[in-house]
Amino acid sequence: MGCTATYRNHGYVPPDEDLQQLVVRVDTRTTVDDVIGVPSTSGLLGDGDYYYVRSRVRHFGMKRPEVIERQVLVISFDNSDVIANIERFDLRDGIIVPLSRRVTDSSVAEKGFLTQMLSNVGNLNPADFF
């Protein structure tokens, strides 16, 4: 491992072939769960948007590991749990770069990260934690 870089992949983003099976404004959260699976990350609440994240990390000798690729797939749902948006992003030089979008509503890219996370705070139900 000393002089040769090693690479590790973390996370999962469904391939485009699987995403083509999902129809915006038609399919529901249950359909997403059945077709591509539940993500390891979702919004702050149980009814939040789905975030699929994949990273590729390079390890080289004693250097700090470096993320060389990161993709994020966001599936947003409306109040009826119907798919509102499907968006794929890449992280390049700390900047979110949209790769593909099937958007019918406002994009998550148009909202700041804090805005997205804090928008769920008012919907918090303490019973969900127990």
C-alpha positions as CSV (number, residue, x, y, z in Angstrom):
1,M,0.0,0.0,0.0
2,G,3.0,2.3,0.4
3,C,3.7,3.4,-3.1
4,T,0.6,2.3,-4.9
5,A,-2.7,4.1,-4.6
6,T,-5.7,2.1,-3.6
7,Y,-9.3,3.0,-4.2
8,R,-12.4,2.4,-2.2
9,N,-16.0,2.8,-3.2
10,H,-18.6,3.8,-0.6
11,G,-22.4,4.0,-1.0
12,Y,-24.7,3.2,-3.8
13,V,-26.4,5.2,-6.6
14,P,-28.9,3.2,-8.8
15,P,-28.0,3.0,-12.5
16,D,-30.0,4.9,-15.1
17,E,-31.5,1.7,-16.4
18,D,-33.3,1.2,-13.1
19,L,-34.3,4.9,-12.8
20,Q,-36.0,4.7,-16.3
21,Q,-38.5,2.4,-14.6
22,L,-39.7,5.3,-12.4
23,V,-42.2,7.9,-13.8
24,V,-42.3,11.4,-12.2
25,R,-45.8,12.4,-11.0
26,V,-47.0,8.7,-11.4
27,D,-44.9,6.4,-9.2
28,T,-44.9,6.5,-5.4
29,R,-42.4,6.1,-2.6
30,T,-43.4,2.4,-2.4
31,T,-42.6,1.9,-6.1
32,V,-39.1,3.5,-5.5
33,D,-38.6,1.1,-2.5
34,D,-39.5,-1.9,-4.7
35,V,-37.6,-0.9,-7.9
36,I,-34.3,0.5,-6.5
37,G,-34.5,0.1,-2.8
38,V,-34.5,2.3,0.2
39,P,-31.5,4.6,0.5
40,S,-29.1,4.7,3.4
41,T,-29.8,8.5,3.7
42,S,-33.1,10.3,3.6
43,G,-34.5,13.6,4.8
44,L,-34.5,14.4,8.6
45,L,-37.9,12.7,8.9
46,G,-39.3,9.4,7.8
47,D,-41.2,11.1,5.0
48,G,-38.3,13.1,3.7
49,D,-36.7,13.0,0.2
50,Y,-34.4,10.1,-0.7
51,Y,-30.6,10.7,-1.1
52,Y,-28.5,8.0,-2.7
53,V,-24.8,8.8,-2.4
54,R,-21.7,7.1,-3.9
55,S,-18.1,8.2,-3.3
56,R,-14.8,7.0,-4.6
57,V,-11.9,7.6,-2.3
58,R,-8.2,7.3,-3.2
59,H,-5.7,6.2,-0.4
60,F,-2.1,6.9,-1.1
61,G,0.6,6.1,1.4
62,M,0.5,8.4,4.5
63,K,-1.5,11.1,2.7
64,R,-5.0,11.9,3.9
65,P,-7.6,9.9,1.8
66,E,-9.0,12.0,-1.0
67,V,-12.5,11.9,-2.4
68,I,-12.0,11.8,-6.2
69,E,-15.7,11.3,-7.2
70,R,-19.0,11.8,-5.5
71,Q,-22.5,11.4,-7.0
72,V,-25.7,12.2,-5.3
73,L,-29.1,11.0,-6.6
74,V,-32.1,12.9,-5.0
75,I,-35.7,11.6,-5.4
76,S,-38.2,14.2,-4.1
77,F,-41.7,13.4,-3.1
78,D,-44.8,15.5,-2.8
79,N,-47.3,15.5,0.1
80,S,-49.0,12.3,-1.3
81,D,-45.7,10.4,-1.5
82,V,-45.7,10.6,-5.4
83,I,-42.3,11.3,-7.1
84,A,-42.0,15.0,-7.7
85,N,-38.3,15.1,-9.0
86,I,-35.4,12.8,-9.8
87,E,-32.1,14.6,-10.0
88,R,-28.5,13.4,-10.2
89,F,-25.6,15.6,-9.0
90,D,-21.8,15.4,-9.0
91,L,-19.4,17.1,-6.6
92,R,-16.5,18.7,-8.4
93,D,-14.1,21.0,-6.5
94,G,-16.7,21.5,-3.8
95,I,-19.4,22.7,-6.3
96,I,-22.6,20.7,-6.9
97,V,-22.9,20.0,-10.6
98,P,-26.2,18.8,-12.0
99,L,-25.7,15.7,-14.2
100,S,-29.3,14.9,-15.1
101,R,-32.8,16.0,-14.0
102,R,-36.3,14.9,-14.5
103,V,-37.8,17.8,-12.6
104,T,-41.4,19.0,-12.6
105,D,-41.2,21.1,-9.5
106,S,-38.5,23.3,-8.0
107,S,-35.1,21.6,-7.9
108,V,-33.3,20.8,-4.7
109,A,-30.3,22.5,-6.3
110,E,-32.2,25.8,-6.0
111,K,-32.4,25.4,-2.2
112,G,-29.4,25.7,0.1
113,F,-28.4,22.7,2.1
114,L,-29.4,24.3,5.4
115,T,-32.8,25.4,3.9
116,Q,-33.5,21.8,2.9
117,M,-32.5,20.3,6.3
118,L,-34.3,23.0,8.4
119,S,-37.5,22.9,6.3
120,N,-38.3,19.6,8.0
121,V,-37.8,20.8,11.6
122,G,-41.3,22.0,12.1
123,N,-42.7,18.6,11.1
124,L,-40.9,16.8,14.0
125,N,-43.0,14.3,15.9
126,P,-41.3,13.1,19.1
127,A,-43.2,9.8,18.9
128,D,-41.3,8.9,15.8
129,F,-38.1,8.5,17.9
130,F,-39.5,5.8,20.1
